[in-house]
Structures are given as C-alpha cells and as structure tokens.
Amino acid sequence: MTARLRLLTWILALLALAEGAALGFLALRSRWQRGAEGTPVQRGRQVAERMGCFGCHGPAGGAGIPNPGADEAVPAWSDGTWMMYNDKEEDVRAWILDGHAAGHEPEPEALLKMPAFKGRFTDAELDDLVAYVLTVMQFNPPEGKAGEGRAVAEKLGCFGCHGPEGRGLHGNPGSLKGYTPAWDGDDYADLVRSPEELRQWVRNGITDRFRQNPAARRFVEGEVVRMPAYGDKVSDADLAALQAYIEWVRSHPRGAAPRRG
C-alpha cells in the first residue's frame, strides 16, 4: 500500500468516525427533544424560559430578585409569598395573562411589575406554563403516606435530579436518553417494574436486572450524574413512603394530556 493510499484510508476512517459521532449526537438530541416535550410540565418549562420568566423569578422559577419600591422581592414560585397570592389555579392564570390576580393589584411604587402576557402564546402553551408553575409551587401536595414520601424525597435530595415533584427534566450526559428520567414519564415504567426494583435503585444505585445486562449496565456506569446508593441511610419505612409518593405523582398529572402530532 502506497503512502498516498494509506493516507486516504486514514482520512476516510476519520470521516466515518466523525459522521458516526455526528449521527450519535443528533440521535441523542432528538431523544432529548422528545423527552422535553413529553409532558405539560416539561413543555411548560420551555415556555417559561422562552417568555423570560426566569429572569425575575430565578432559575427554574426558584429564586426571585429584589424589587425596589415593593414590600417584598419578586417571589420565587416555590416560596410562601407567591403561595399567599395564589389560592387556586385560576389565580396563577390571572397573574400570567393580566399581570395580577383578583385582590392583588400591583404595588404602585414597585419598579418591577408583573407583565401581562395575554395574546403572547397559545392556549396550549398557557396550559403547559400553568402546569409547570403549579409543579414548582407543589400546589395541593398530597397528605398521608404520599405526603410522608414527599418529605422523604426532599430529605434525600431527589428533586435536585428528578426535577420538581419528580416530574423532570434535567440533562445527564452519558445516559441512554440524555436526561434523568421523570417519575411521571414513560421511562419510569421501563426502569422500575416493581417496588423491589425501586428499593434496589435507592439502596444500590442500580437494579439487579440492569446489573446483569451488560448493555444496560454500561449506560448506567457511563452516566455523568449517577443514581446514588443510599444503602442504610434510608429505612424500609422511608422506601414505602417514597413508593406511595411516586404512585401519587404518576396518578396525578399536572396539566392536560400530552399533545400528539
């Protein structure tokens, strides 16, 4: 083989590798985009970002900014001030559409006033945005065993990776679909087939089924953000409560059913 032919062979091989990497990236991005559009909550986060909501209400709506002239800072959607202004879902819609809800007129001296977004997006986008805000608010949280499970999830830091109420969606390079799965998504049913598998994920960071499957184990081990193994840091009672909370999340979707087409 001549030097020129060897060089050409190497170039073709490098081009093939580059094409494969590009196709892999596009496939991963496509899976991410499908995941990000999978539920009203996930779509609503995109609407909030596009509309500039996080500029005042903080990243993901979780931290407001100072508001000179007002009695309070611009509220985060997750803090008590915001919740005082919203007794029902209709109040949230009014704030978004009109810039205020009934009985809560804008403070005249406040430099930052809630804008009125009426006419700025479709009814479906409004529904998705409201679903996201209600999720960040933890609006009407569960009681009983499911409520105990929510406290367990908060104590263990679950919402940091699985998103508010466990409804996603945070990126996770190296994972099969590019993101940490939401508890109310289709992925969950594939990953957790029984209470015993939930126990294995929480206690061991992986299930026996995934550990015994070389392909599945490779993806789990290649994730940048891996499920921690809590071991004996979580009790059987905590696990039972967490199971009850996840079942509540899955049976109480936020917003309308996902749109098709």
N, C-alpha and C positions, 0 to 999 in steps of 0.2 A: 504493500500500500504506500503510495507516494505521500509526501508531506502535505501536499495540497489536498489530497483526498482525505487524509486523517483530520486535517483542519476542518474541512467541510462536514465530516461526520460529527465532529465535536460541536460545531455550530448548530447542526440540525438537532442534535441531542439536547443542547441547551434551549433551543427554541421550543422543543417538545415539552421540556420541563417547565418553561415559563408559561406555555399555553395551559398545561395541566394545573399549574398554580393559579392562573387567572380564572380558569373554569371552576376550580375549587372555591376560590373567593366569591365568585358570582353565585355559586350554588349556596354557600353559607349565607351570603347577603340576602338571597331570595328566601331562605328558611327564616332568617331574622325578620324580614319584612312581613312574611306570612304570620309569624308569631306575634309581631307587633300590631297586627290588625285582627287578631283572633277574638278579642272580647271588647265590649264597650269601654271598659276601664283602660285597657291598653291603647285603644284609639283615642280616648279622651285625653290621655297624657300628651299625645302628639298634638291634639288641638290646643291644649293649654300652652304648650311650648310655642306653637306657631302664632298664637294670639298675644304672646308676650306676658302671660300671667305670672311666670316665674320671676320676671324682673322685679315685681313688687312683693309677691307672696313667697319668694325664695325658691331655691332649688326644689323641684317636685312639689312646690306649694307648702314646704315645711318650715319656712323661716321668713317672717315679714321684715320690712325695713322701717327705719324711723320715718315719721311723718310730721314735720314741723307745723305747729299750729293746731294739731289734733290732740285729743286727750290720750290717745293710745297710738302705738305704732301700727303700720299696716299689718293686719293679723295674718299669721300662718293659718292655713286651713285646718291644721291639727291642734290649734291651741284653744283655750277656753274662751277668749274674746270672740273669735269667729263663731264659735258654737252658740254664744249668747245671742248673736244676731240671726240665727237660723234655727227655727223650731221645726220646720218641715221642709220637704224637698222644694216646694213652691217658692220658699224664701231664697234658696240658692239660685233658682232660675231667675227670680226678680233681680237679684244683685247682678247677674251676668247680663241680662237683657236691658235693664233700666238704670243700672248703677246704684240702686238702693232697693231695699225691701220695705214693705209697709211698716210704718212706725220707726223707721231708721233712716231719717233724712241725712244727707251729707253734712258734715260739720262745716260751717261757713268759713272758718279760719284755717281749715286744713289745706295744706299746699297740694297734697296728693289726694285726688278724689277718684273713686272707682268709676272707670269709664262705662258707658252704655254700649254694649256690643250688638244691640238689636240690628238685624239686617246684615251682619258681618259673616254669618255662616248659616249652613242649612239646619233644618230641624233635627236631622240625624246627628250632625256634629254637636248641636246643643245637647242632645240626649247623652252622647258619649262624654262630653265635658262634665255634665252634671254627675254622671256615674263615677267619673274619676274623682271629682271633688268630694262626693259623699263617701267614697272609699278612704281617701286621705283623712277625712273627718272621723272615720269609724262611726258613721251615723247609725243610730239604733243598734248598738252592739248586742251580741247575744247574752243571755243570762244562763244561770245554772251551770251544768258541766261544760258546755261550749264556752261560756264566759270565763270559766276557770282555765280552759285551754288557751284562750286568747292571752290571758295573763302569763301562762307558761311560754307561749310563743314570743311574747315581748321580753320576758326574762332571758330567754335563750338567744335572743338576737335574730330570730328567724326572719323578721320583716326587713332586716337590712339587705338580705339577698333575695328573698322571695317577694319583696315589694309590699306595699300597704295591704293589710288583711291577707297577705299571701297571694295576691292577685297579679304579681309580676309588674314590670318586666325589666330585668337588669341583664346587661350583656355579660357573657362569660366565654372569653376566647378559649379555644381548645375543646369546648363541649360539643356534643353531637349537633345541636341546633344553634349554637352561638349565644344562648341565653340560659339563665337559671329558670327552671320551669315554675309556672304559677300553679298554685294548688287547685284553682278552679278551671284549669285548661285541660285539653285532651291528653297532653303529655303525662299528666299525673296518673291517669288510669293505666298507662303503659309502664310507668316506673314503680308504682305502688299497687300491688294486686291484692293485698290483704293487710290487716292490722299487724301481722307478724313481720311483713316486709317494711312497714313504717317503723316498727321497733328496730329492725336491722339498720335502716338508713340512719336513724337518730343515734343509736348506740354505737354502730360500727363505721358509719360513713359510707357504707355500701351494702347491698343485699347479697345473700348467698347466690342468688340467681345471676346477678351481674358479675360477681367474683368468679364464678365458674364458667362464664362465657368470655373467651379471650378478646373478642371484638368489643363487647360491652365494657369489659374491664379496662381495655386500652383507652377508651374515651373517658371513662371516669378518672383514670390516673393522669390523663393528659389535660384535664381542666385546670385553668388558672385559679379559679375560685372553686375549691373542692368542699363537698359536704363534710363538716367536722364530725369526728366520732366523739359523742358526748359521754359514752361509757356510763359509769355510775354517777355522773353529775346530774342525770335525770332519773327520776324514780318511776316505778310502774304506774303510780297514780298520775304523775305528770304526763306520761305517754298516753294513758287512757283519756285524759282531759284534752290533750293535743289532738288526738284522733277525733274526738267529739267536735272540736272547733273546726277542723279541716272539713268534716262532713257538713257542718253548718255553712261554711264558706261555699262549698260546692252546691249546696241545695238552696242558697240564697244569692243568686247572681245580681250584680249591680247593673241596672240599665236594661235595655232591650236585648233581644237575641241578636247574635252576630248577623250582619248583612251578608248576603251572597251576591256573587256576580261581579 
